[in-house]
Amino acid sequence: MPDFKFEDKAGGVIAGVDEAGRGPWAGPVVAGAVVLERDTLPATLRNGLDDSKKLKAARRRELFEVLSN
């Protein structure tokens, strides 16, 4: 789980990146990124961001709703 110490010190913008796929040798790869301002980051995101593979499906759906609205 990220603690945002670096972002707090550096000042503001957080970029989250994730990918899906096994690399170009085994097929297509899809990558996505989200950039958020630290000051406007909702608590529901701040308290639950992690590698998507570590999150339960229900939590991924919750985060998707917050990010897409």
N, CA, C and O atoms as a Maestro MAE file, in Angstrom:
{
 s_m_m2io_version
 :::
 2.0.0
}

f_m_ct {
 s_m_title
 :::
 protein
 m_atom[276] {
  # First column is atom index #
  i_m_mmod_type
  r_m_x_coord
  r_m_y_coord
  r_m_z_coord
  i_m_residue_number
  s_m_chain_name
  s_m_pdb_residue_name
  s_m_pdb_atom_name
  i_m_atomic_number
  :::
  1 25 0.851 -1.172 0.000 1 A "MET " " N  " 7
  2 3 0.000 0.000 0.000 1 A "MET " " CA " 6
  3 2 0.895 1.234 0.000 1 A "MET " " C  " 6
  4 15 1.781 1.349 0.847 1 A "MET " " O  " 8
  5 25 0.682 2.146 -0.924 2 A "PRO " " N  " 7
  6 3 1.506 3.357 -0.961 2 A "PRO " " CA " 6
  7 2 1.244 4.244 0.244 2 A "PRO " " C  " 6
  8 15 0.129 4.294 0.764 2 A "PRO " " O  " 8
  9 25 2.288 4.947 0.683 3 A "ASP " " N  " 7
  10 3 2.102 5.853 1.824 3 A "ASP " " CA " 6
  11 2 2.143 7.327 1.415 3 A "ASP " " C  " 6
  12 15 1.889 8.196 2.249 3 A "ASP " " O  " 8
  13 25 2.455 7.624 0.160 4 A "PHE " " N  " 7
  14 3 2.453 8.980 -0.395 4 A "PHE " " CA " 6
  15 2 3.482 9.915 0.241 4 A "PHE " " C  " 6
  16 15 3.360 11.132 0.097 4 A "PHE " " O  " 8
  17 25 4.489 9.392 0.938 5 A "LYS " " N  " 7
  18 3 5.524 10.248 1.527 5 A "LYS " " CA " 6
  19 2 6.261 11.036 0.445 5 A "LYS " " C  " 6
  20 15 6.486 12.237 0.595 5 A "LYS " " O  " 8
  21 25 6.632 10.372 -0.629 6 A "PHE " " N  " 7
  22 3 7.339 11.054 -1.713 6 A "PHE " " CA " 6
  23 2 6.458 12.134 -2.334 6 A "PHE " " C  " 6
  24 15 6.913 13.252 -2.573 6 A "PHE " " O  " 8
  25 25 5.198 11.795 -2.593 7 A "GLU " " N  " 7
  26 3 4.282 12.748 -3.210 7 A "GLU " " CA " 6
  27 2 4.038 13.947 -2.305 7 A "GLU " " C  " 6
  28 15 3.955 15.080 -2.779 7 A "GLU " " O  " 8
  29 25 3.923 13.702 -1.013 8 A "ASP " " N  " 7
  30 3 3.733 14.809 -0.066 8 A "ASP " " CA " 6
  31 2 4.931 15.753 -0.106 8 A "ASP " " C  " 6
  32 15 4.771 16.973 -0.086 8 A "ASP " " O  " 8
  33 25 6.130 15.178 -0.163 9 A "LYS " " N  " 7
  34 3 7.349 15.981 -0.188 9 A "LYS " " CA " 6
  35 2 7.500 16.711 -1.529 9 A "LYS " " C  " 6
  36 15 7.906 17.873 -1.561 9 A "LYS " " O  " 8
  37 25 7.178 16.039 -2.617 10 A "ALA " " N  " 7
  38 3 7.368 16.607 -3.950 10 A "ALA " " CA " 6
  39 2 6.276 17.590 -4.329 10 A "ALA " " C  " 6
  40 15 6.513 18.501 -5.123 10 A "ALA " " O  " 8
  41 25 5.121 17.427 -3.792 11 A "GLY " " N  " 7
  42 3 4.110 18.419 -3.944 11 A "GLY " " CA " 6
  43 2 2.852 18.245 -4.703 11 A "GLY " " C  " 6
  44 15 2.315 19.305 -5.024 11 A "GLY " " O  " 8
  45 25 2.287 17.213 -5.046 12 A "GLY " " N  " 7
  46 3 0.930 17.374 -5.516 12 A "GLY " " CA " 6
  47 2 0.336 16.362 -6.442 12 A "GLY " " C  " 6
  48 15 -0.698 15.782 -6.110 12 A "GLY " " O  " 8
  49 25 0.921 16.115 -7.578 13 A "VAL " " N  " 7
  50 3 0.263 15.275 -8.568 13 A "VAL " " CA " 6
  51 2 0.659 13.820 -8.361 13 A "VAL " " C  " 6
  52 15 1.822 13.503 -8.111 13 A "VAL " " O  " 8
  53 25 -0.328 12.948 -8.469 14 A "ILE " " N  " 7
  54 3 -0.099 11.514 -8.336 14 A "ILE " " CA " 6
  55 2 -0.535 10.859 -9.640 14 A "ILE " " C  " 6
  56 15 -1.643 11.103 -10.117 14 A "ILE " " O  " 8
  57 25 0.321 10.039 -10.214 15 A "ALA " " N  " 7
  58 3 -0.043 9.286 -11.418 15 A "ALA " " CA " 6
  59 2 -0.047 7.810 -11.073 15 A "ALA " " C  " 6
  60 15 0.943 7.273 -10.577 15 A "ALA " " O  " 8
  61 25 -1.149 7.168 -11.336 16 A "GLY " " N  " 7
  62 3 -1.260 5.731 -11.131 16 A "GLY " " CA " 6
  63 2 -1.277 5.037 -12.480 16 A "GLY " " C  " 6
  64 15 -2.014 5.442 -13.379 16 A "GLY " " O  " 8
  65 25 -0.474 3.995 -12.629 17 A "VAL " " N  " 7
  66 3 -0.370 3.287 -13.900 17 A "VAL " " CA " 6
  67 2 -0.557 1.806 -13.641 17 A "VAL " " C  " 6
  68 15 -0.072 1.279 -12.640 17 A "VAL " " O  " 8
  69 25 -1.259 1.133 -14.541 18 A "ASP " " N  " 7
  70 3 -1.411 -0.314 -14.436 18 A "ASP " " CA " 6
  71 2 -1.450 -0.889 -15.843 18 A "ASP " " C  " 6
  72 15 -1.761 -0.185 -16.804 18 A "ASP " " O  " 8
  73 25 -1.134 -2.161 -15.955 19 A "GLU " " N  " 7
  74 3 -1.165 -2.832 -17.244 19 A "GLU " " CA " 6
  75 2 -1.855 -4.174 -17.092 19 A "GLU " " C  " 6
  76 15 -1.980 -4.718 -15.995 19 A "GLU " " O  " 8
  77 25 -2.295 -4.682 -18.216 20 A "ALA " " N  " 7
  78 3 -2.891 -6.014 -18.252 20 A "ALA " " CA " 6
  79 2 -2.346 -6.722 -19.473 20 A "ALA " " C  " 6
  80 15 -2.326 -6.156 -20.566 20 A "ALA " " O  " 8
  81 25 -1.911 -7.934 -19.298 21 A "GLY " " N  " 7
  82 3 -1.359 -8.695 -20.412 21 A "GLY " " CA " 6
  83 2 -0.086 -9.380 -19.993 21 A "GLY " " C  " 6
  84 15 0.386 -9.201 -18.870 21 A "GLY " " O  " 8
  85 25 0.466 -10.154 -20.878 22 A "ARG " " N  " 7
  86 3 1.668 -10.922 -20.557 22 A "ARG " " CA " 6
  87 2 2.881 -10.460 -21.343 22 A "ARG " " C  " 6
  88 15 3.892 -11.161 -21.390 22 A "ARG " " O  " 8
  89 25 2.796 -9.332 -21.937 23 A "GLY " " N  " 7
  90 3 3.924 -8.818 -22.704 23 A "GLY " " CA " 6
  91 2 3.750 -9.087 -24.182 23 A "GLY " " C  " 6
  92 15 2.972 -9.958 -24.573 23 A "GLY " " O  " 8
  93 25 4.471 -8.344 -25.007 24 A "PRO " " N  " 7
  94 3 4.279 -8.444 -26.444 24 A "PRO " " CA " 6
  95 2 4.594 -9.818 -27.034 24 A "PRO " " C  " 6
  96 15 4.055 -10.169 -28.083 24 A "PRO " " O  " 8
  97 25 5.433 -10.579 -26.399 25 A "TRP " " N  " 7
  98 3 5.772 -11.897 -26.929 25 A "TRP " " CA " 6
  99 2 4.611 -12.877 -26.816 25 A "TRP " " C  " 6
  100 15 4.582 -13.881 -27.528 25 A "TRP " " O  " 8
  101 25 3.645 -12.598 -25.927 26 A "ALA " " N  " 7
  102 3 2.533 -13.523 -25.712 26 A "ALA " " CA " 6
  103 2 1.193 -12.928 -26.108 26 A "ALA " " C  " 6
  104 15 0.159 -13.570 -25.920 26 A "ALA " " O  " 8
  105 25 1.185 -11.734 -26.643 27 A "GLY " " N  " 7
  106 3 -0.085 -11.136 -27.042 27 A "GLY " " CA " 6
  107 2 -0.141 -9.669 -26.691 27 A "GLY " " C  " 6
  108 15 0.840 -9.097 -26.216 27 A "GLY " " O  " 8
  109 25 -1.296 -9.055 -26.927 28 A "PRO " " N  " 7
  110 3 -1.428 -7.615 -26.689 28 A "PRO " " CA " 6
  111 2 -1.364 -7.246 -25.205 28 A "PRO " " C  " 6
  112 15 -1.727 -8.032 -24.329 28 A "PRO " " O  " 8
  113 25 -0.901 -6.049 -24.961 29 A "VAL " " N  " 7
  114 3 -0.843 -5.497 -23.611 29 A "VAL " " CA " 6
  115 2 -1.665 -4.218 -23.602 29 A "VAL " " C  " 6
  116 15 -1.593 -3.419 -24.536 29 A "VAL " " O  " 8
  117 25 -2.434 -4.028 -22.562 30 A "VAL " " N  " 7
  118 3 -3.218 -2.806 -22.395 30 A "VAL " " CA " 6
  119 2 -2.711 -2.097 -21.151 30 A "VAL " " C  " 6
  120 15 -2.547 -2.723 -20.104 30 A "VAL " " O  " 8
  121 25 -2.462 -0.800 -21.255 31 A "ALA " " N  " 7
  122 3 -1.999 -0.010 -20.111 31 A "ALA " " CA " 6
  123 2 -2.921 1.182 -19.938 31 A "ALA " " C  " 6
  124 15 -3.462 1.712 -20.909 31 A "ALA " " O  " 8
  125 25 -3.092 1.594 -18.700 32 A "GLY " " N  " 7
  126 3 -3.911 2.764 -18.408 32 A "GLY " " CA " 6
  127 2 -3.241 3.603 -17.339 32 A "GLY " " C  " 6
  128 15 -2.439 3.099 -16.553 32 A "GLY " " O  " 8
  129 25 -3.571 4.874 -17.311 33 A "ALA " " N  " 7
  130 3 -3.006 5.781 -16.313 33 A "ALA " " CA " 6
  131 2 -4.069 6.766 -15.870 33 A "ALA " " C  " 6
  132 15 -4.948 7.151 -16.642 33 A "ALA " " O  " 8
  133 25 -3.972 7.163 -14.622 34 A "VAL " " N  " 7
  134 3 -4.857 8.171 -14.048 34 A "VAL " " CA " 6
  135 2 -3.976 9.175 -13.323 34 A "VAL " " C  " 6
  136 15 -3.084 8.785 -12.570 34 A "VAL " " O  " 8
  137 25 -4.216 10.458 -13.541 35 A "VAL " " N  " 7
  138 3 -3.474 11.509 -12.847 35 A "VAL " " CA " 6
  139 2 -4.458 12.272 -11.974 35 A "VAL " " C  " 6
  140 15 -5.486 12.753 -12.451 35 A "VAL " " O  " 8
  141 25 -4.133 12.376 -10.690 36 A "LEU " " N  " 7
  142 3 -5.001 13.043 -9.718 36 A "LEU " " CA " 6
  143 2 -4.214 14.083 -8.942 36 A "LEU " " C  " 6
  144 15 -3.028 13.897 -8.669 36 A "LEU " " O  " 8
  145 25 -4.859 15.154 -8.595 37 A "GLU " " N  " 7
  146 3 -4.232 16.145 -7.724 37 A "GLU " " CA " 6
  147 2 -4.386 15.680 -6.284 37 A "GLU " " C  " 6
  148 15 -5.477 15.317 -5.846 37 A "GLU " " O  " 8
  149 25 -3.286 15.698 -5.561 38 A "ARG " " N  " 7
  150 3 -3.281 15.193 -4.175 38 A "ARG " " CA " 6
  151 2 -4.330 15.886 -3.314 38 A "ARG " " C  " 6
  152 15 -4.989 15.237 -2.502 38 A "ARG " " O  " 8
  153 25 -4.493 17.198 -3.482 39 A "ASP " " N  " 7
  154 3 -5.423 17.951 -2.635 39 A "ASP " " CA " 6
  155 2 -6.878 17.592 -2.878 39 A "ASP " " C  " 6
  156 15 -7.717 17.802 -2.002 39 A "ASP " " O  " 8
  157 25 -7.194 17.054 -4.048 40 A "THR " " N  " 7
  158 3 -8.582 16.727 -4.354 40 A "THR " " CA " 6
  159 2 -8.827 15.227 -4.407 40 A "THR " " C  " 6
  160 15 -9.901 14.791 -4.820 40 A "THR " " O  " 8
  161 25 -7.860 14.443 -3.999 41 A "LEU " " N  " 7
  162 3 -7.988 12.994 -4.010 41 A "LEU " " CA " 6
  163 2 -9.007 12.548 -2.971 41 A "LEU " " C  " 6
  164 15 -8.799 12.783 -1.780 41 A "LEU " " O  " 8
  165 25 -10.105 11.910 -3.382 42 A "PRO " " N  " 7
  166 3 -11.114 11.472 -2.419 42 A "PRO " " CA " 6
  167 2 -10.549 10.455 -1.424 42 A "PRO " " C  " 6
  168 15 -9.696 9.642 -1.778 42 A "PRO " " O  " 8
  169 25 -11.023 10.505 -0.201 43 A "ALA " " N  " 7
  170 3 -10.557 9.577 0.834 43 A "ALA " " CA " 6
  171 2 -10.789 8.135 0.422 43 A "ALA " " C  " 6
  172 15 -10.002 7.258 0.781 43 A "ALA " " O  " 8
  173 25 -11.861 7.869 -0.329 44 A "THR " " N  " 7
  174 3 -12.125 6.499 -0.770 44 A "THR " " CA " 6
  175 2 -11.015 5.973 -1.664 44 A "THR " " C  " 6
  176 15 -10.784 4.765 -1.722 44 A "THR " " O  " 8
  177 25 -10.334 6.861 -2.355 45 A "LEU " " N  " 7
  178 3 -9.180 6.446 -3.155 45 A "LEU " " CA " 6
  179 2 -7.917 6.413 -2.324 45 A "LEU " " C  " 6
  180 15 -7.144 5.458 -2.402 45 A "LEU " " O  " 8
  181 25 -7.702 7.429 -1.541 46 A "ARG " " N  " 7
  182 3 -6.482 7.556 -0.746 46 A "ARG " " CA " 6
  183 2 -6.311 6.350 0.173 46 A "ARG " " C  " 6
  184 15 -5.184 5.926 0.429 46 A "ARG " " O  " 8
  185 25 -7.404 5.799 0.668 47 A "ASN " " N  " 7
  186 3 -7.330 4.709 1.635 47 A "ASN " " CA " 6
  187 2 -7.472 3.329 1.008 47 A "ASN " " C  " 6
  188 15 -7.697 2.349 1.719 47 A "ASN " " O  " 8
  189 25 -7.346 3.238 -0.303 48 A "GLY " " N  " 7
  190 3 -7.533 1.922 -0.883 48 A "GLY " " CA " 6
  191 2 -6.749 1.627 -2.133 48 A "GLY " " C  " 6
  192 15 -6.973 0.597 -2.768 48 A "GLY " " O  " 8
  193 25 -5.838 2.497 -2.506 49 A "LEU " " N  " 7
  194 3 -5.069 2.247 -3.720 49 A "LEU " " CA " 6
  195 2 -4.012 1.187 -3.477 49 A "LEU " " C  " 6
  196 15 -3.332 1.181 -2.451 49 A "LEU " " O  " 8
  197 25 -3.891 0.300 -4.435 50 A "ASP " " N  " 7
  198 3 -2.866 -0.738 -4.370 50 A "ASP " " CA " 6
  199 2 -2.779 -1.376 -5.750 50 A "ASP " " C  " 6
  200 15 -3.521 -1.004 -6.659 50 A "ASP " " O  " 8
  201 25 -1.904 -2.304 -5.900 51 A "ASP " " N  " 7
  202 3 -1.815 -3.052 -7.145 51 A "ASP " " CA " 6
  203 2 -3.161 -3.727 -7.394 51 A "ASP " " C  " 6
  204 15 -3.714 -4.350 -6.487 51 A "ASP " " O  " 8
  205 25 -3.689 -3.614 -8.599 52 A "SER " " N  " 7
  206 3 -5.017 -4.163 -8.883 52 A "SER " " CA " 6
  207 2 -5.088 -5.667 -8.641 52 A "SER " " C  " 6
  208 15 -6.156 -6.193 -8.330 52 A "SER " " O  " 8
  209 25 -3.973 -6.357 -8.780 53 A "LYS " " N  " 7
  210 3 -3.972 -7.801 -8.540 53 A "LYS " " CA " 6
  211 2 -4.123 -8.139 -7.058 53 A "LYS " " C  " 6
  212 15 -4.476 -9.266 -6.710 53 A "LYS " " O  " 8
  213 25 -3.858 -7.175 -6.195 54 A "LYS " " N  " 7
  214 3 -3.986 -7.392 -4.754 54 A "LYS " " CA " 6
  215 2 -5.374 -7.024 -4.232 54 A "LYS " " C  " 6
  216 15 -5.705 -7.312 -3.082 54 A "LYS " " O  " 8
  217 25 -6.184 -6.388 -5.076 55 A "LEU " " N  " 7
  218 3 -7.510 -5.940 -4.648 55 A "LEU " " CA " 6
  219 2 -8.564 -6.990 -4.974 55 A "LEU " " C  " 6
  220 15 -8.485 -7.675 -5.993 55 A "LEU " " O  " 8
  221 25 -9.546 -7.102 -4.097 56 A "LYS " " N  " 7
  222 3 -10.678 -7.978 -4.376 56 A "LYS " " CA " 6
  223 2 -11.525 -7.345 -5.474 56 A "LYS " " C  " 6
  224 15 -11.505 -6.129 -5.662 56 A "LYS " " O  " 8
  225 25 -12.263 -8.174 -6.192 57 A "ALA " " N  " 7
  226 3 -13.081 -7.698 -7.314 57 A "ALA " " CA " 6
  227 2 -14.043 -6.597 -6.880 57 A "ALA " " C  " 6
  228 15 -14.237 -5.626 -7.611 57 A "ALA " " O  " 8
  229 25 -14.644 -6.733 -5.712 58 A "ALA " " N  " 7
  230 3 -15.588 -5.715 -5.234 58 A "ALA " " CA " 6
  231 2 -14.892 -4.371 -5.034 58 A "ALA " " C  " 6
  232 15 -15.461 -3.327 -5.352 58 A "ALA " " O  " 8
  233 25 -13.670 -4.389 -4.512 59 A "ARG " " N  " 7
  234 3 -12.939 -3.132 -4.293 59 A "ARG " " CA " 6
  235 2 -12.541 -2.504 -5.629 59 A "ARG " " C  " 6
  236 15 -12.593 -1.283 -5.777 59 A "ARG " " O  " 8
  237 25 -12.147 -3.328 -6.599 60 A "ARG " " N  " 7
  238 3 -11.831 -2.798 -7.926 60 A "ARG " " CA " 6
  239 2 -13.052 -2.121 -8.536 60 A "ARG " " C  " 6
  240 15 -12.928 -1.064 -9.154 60 A "ARG " " O  " 8
  241 25 -14.231 -2.717 -8.369 61 A "ARG " " N  " 7
  242 3 -15.459 -2.099 -8.891 61 A "ARG " " CA " 6
  243 2 -15.740 -0.774 -8.198 61 A "ARG " " C  " 6
  244 15 -16.115 0.200 -8.851 61 A "ARG " " O  " 8
  245 25 -15.559 -0.727 -6.870 62 A "GLU " " N  " 7
  246 3 -15.769 0.526 -6.121 62 A "GLU " " CA " 6
  247 2 -14.834 1.621 -6.634 62 A "GLU " " C  " 6
  248 15 -15.267 2.747 -6.881 62 A "GLU " " O  " 8
  249 25 -13.564 1.291 -6.792 63 A "LEU " " N  " 7
  250 3 -12.588 2.271 -7.267 63 A "LEU " " CA " 6
  251 2 -12.904 2.714 -8.695 63 A "LEU " " C  " 6
  252 15 -12.740 3.887 -9.032 63 A "LEU " " O  " 8
  253 25 -13.350 1.792 -9.522 64 A "PHE " " N  " 7
  254 3 -13.740 2.147 -10.886 64 A "PHE " " CA " 6
  255 2 -14.860 3.184 -10.866 64 A "PHE " " C  " 6
  256 15 -14.819 4.157 -11.619 64 A "PHE " " O  " 8
  257 25 -15.851 2.981 -10.014 65 A "GLU " " N  " 7
  258 3 -16.970 3.928 -9.933 65 A "GLU " " CA " 6
  259 2 -16.490 5.311 -9.508 65 A "GLU " " C  " 6
  260 15 -16.907 6.316 -10.082 65 A "GLU " " O  " 8
  261 25 -15.623 5.365 -8.515 66 A "VAL " " N  " 7
  262 3 -15.112 6.658 -8.039 66 A "VAL " " CA " 6
  263 2 -14.304 7.348 -9.141 66 A "VAL " " C  " 6
  264 15 -14.462 8.547 -9.367 66 A "VAL " " O  " 8
  265 25 -13.443 6.595 -9.822 67 A "LEU " " N  " 7
  266 3 -12.584 7.184 -10.852 67 A "LEU " " CA " 6
  267 2 -13.348 7.600 -12.105 67 A "LEU " " C  " 6
  268 15 -12.950 8.545 -12.786 67 A "LEU " " O  " 8
  269 25 -14.421 6.916 -12.409 68 A "SER " " N  " 7
  270 3 -15.125 7.218 -13.656 68 A "SER " " CA " 6
  271 2 -16.251 8.228 -13.482 68 A "SER " " C  " 6
  272 15 -16.891 8.602 -14.465 68 A "SER " " O  " 8
  273 25 -16.506 8.675 -12.273 69 A "ASN " " N  " 7
  274 3 -17.561 9.678 -12.046 69 A "ASN " " CA " 6
  275 2 -16.995 11.017 -11.663 69 A "ASN " " C  " 6
  276 15 -17.749 11.964 -11.439 69 A "ASN " " O  " 8
  :::
 }
 m_bond[275] {
  # First column is bond index #
  i_m_from
  i_m_to
  i_m_order
  :::
  1 1 2 1
  2 2 3 1
  3 3 4 2
  4 3 5 1
  5 5 6 1
  6 6 7 1
  7 7 8 2
  8 7 9 1
  9 9 10 1
  10 10 11 1
  11 11 12 2
  12 11 13 1
  13 13 14 1
  14 14 15 1
  15 15 16 2
  16 15 17 1
  17 17 18 1
  18 18 19 1
  19 19 20 2
  20 19 21 1
  21 21 22 1
  22 22 23 1
  23 23 24 2
  24 23 25 1
  25 25 26 1
  26 26 27 1
  27 27 28 2
  28 27 29 1
  29 29 30 1
  30 30 31 1
  31 31 32 2
  32 31 33 1
  33 33 34 1
  34 34 35 1
  35 35 36 2
  36 35 37 1
  37 37 38 1
  38 38 39 1
  39 39 40 2
  40 39 41 1
  41 41 42 1
  42 42 43 1
  43 43 44 2
  44 43 45 1
  45 45 46 1
  46 46 47 1
  47 47 48 2
  48 47 49 1
  49 49 50 1
  50 50 51 1
  51 51 52 2
  52 51 53 1
  53 53 54 1
  54 54 55 1
  55 55 56 2
  56 55 57 1
  57 57 58 1
  58 58 59 1
  59 59 60 2
  60 59 61 1
  61 61 62 1
  62 62 63 1
  63 63 64 2
  64 63 65 1
  65 65 66 1
  66 66 67 1
  67 67 68 2
  68 67 69 1
  69 69 70 1
  70 70 71 1
  71 71 72 2
  72 71 73 1
  73 73 74 1
  74 74 75 1
  75 75 76 2
  76 75 77 1
  77 77 78 1
  78 78 79 1
  79 79 80 2
  80 79 81 1
  81 81 82 1
  82 82 83 1
  83 83 84 2
  84 83 85 1
  85 85 86 1
  86 86 87 1
  87 87 88 2
  88 87 89 1
  89 89 90 1
  90 90 91 1
  91 91 92 2
  92 91 93 1
  93 93 94 1
  94 94 95 1
  95 95 96 2
  96 95 97 1
  97 97 98 1
  98 98 99 1
  99 99 100 2
  100 99 101 1
  101 101 102 1
  102 102 103 1
  103 103 104 2
  104 103 105 1
  105 105 106 1
  106 106 107 1
  107 107 108 2
  108 107 109 1
  109 109 110 1
  110 110 111 1
  111 111 112 2
  112 111 113 1
  113 113 114 1
  114 114 115 1
  115 115 116 2
  116 115 117 1
  117 117 118 1
  118 118 119 1
  119 119 120 2
  120 119 121 1
  121 121 122 1
  122 122 123 1
  123 123 124 2
  124 123 125 1
  125 125 126 1
  126 126 127 1
  127 127 128 2
  128 127 129 1
  129 129 130 1
  130 130 131 1
  131 131 132 2
  132 131 133 1
  133 133 134 1
  134 134 135 1
  135 135 136 2
  136 135 137 1
  137 137 138 1
  138 138 139 1
  139 139 140 2
  140 139 141 1
  141 141 142 1
  142 142 143 1
  143 143 144 2
  144 143 145 1
  145 145 146 1
  146 146 147 1
  147 147 148 2
  148 147 149 1
  149 149 150 1
  150 150 151 1
  151 151 152 2
  152 151 153 1
  153 153 154 1
  154 154 155 1
  155 155 156 2
  156 155 157 1
  157 157 158 1
  158 158 159 1
  159 159 160 2
  160 159 161 1
  161 161 162 1
  162 162 163 1
  163 163 164 2
  164 163 165 1
  165 165 166 1
  166 166 167 1
  167 167 168 2
  168 167 169 1
  169 169 170 1
  170 170 171 1
  171 171 172 2
  172 171 173 1
  173 173 174 1
  174 174 175 1
  175 175 176 2
  176 175 177 1
  177 177 178 1
  178 178 179 1
  179 179 180 2
  180 179 181 1
  181 181 182 1
  182 182 183 1
  183 183 184 2
  184 183 185 1
  185 185 186 1
  186 186 187 1
  187 187 188 2
  188 187 189 1
  189 189 190 1
  190 190 191 1
  191 191 192 2
  192 191 193 1
  193 193 194 1
  194 194 195 1
  195 195 196 2
  196 195 197 1
  197 197 198 1
  198 198 199 1
  199 199 200 2
  200 199 201 1
  201 201 202 1
  202 202 203 1
  203 203 204 2
  204 203 205 1
  205 205 206 1
  206 206 207 1
  207 207 208 2
  208 207 209 1
  209 209 210 1
  210 210 211 1
  211 211 212 2
  212 211 213 1
  213 213 214 1
  214 214 215 1
  215 215 216 2
  216 215 217 1
  217 217 218 1
  218 218 219 1
  219 219 220 2
  220 219 221 1
  221 221 222 1
  222 222 223 1
  223 223 224 2
  224 223 225 1
  225 225 226 1
  226 226 227 1
  227 227 228 2
  228 227 229 1
  229 229 230 1
  230 230 231 1
  231 231 232 2
  232 231 233 1
  233 233 234 1
  234 234 235 1
  235 235 236 2
  236 235 237 1
  237 237 238 1
  238 238 239 1
  239 239 240 2
  240 239 241 1
  241 241 242 1
  242 242 243 1
  243 243 244 2
  244 243 245 1
  245 245 246 1
  246 246 247 1
  247 247 248 2
  248 247 249 1
  249 249 250 1
  250 250 251 1
  251 251 252 2
  252 251 253 1
  253 253 254 1
  254 254 255 1
  255 255 256 2
  256 255 257 1
  257 257 258 1
  258 258 259 1
  259 259 260 2
  260 259 261 1
  261 261 262 1
  262 262 263 1
  263 263 264 2
  264 263 265 1
  265 265 266 1
  266 266 267 1
  267 267 268 2
  268 267 269 1
  269 269 270 1
  270 270 271 1
  271 271 272 2
  272 271 273 1
  273 273 274 1
  274 274 275 1
  275 275 276 2
  :::
 }
}
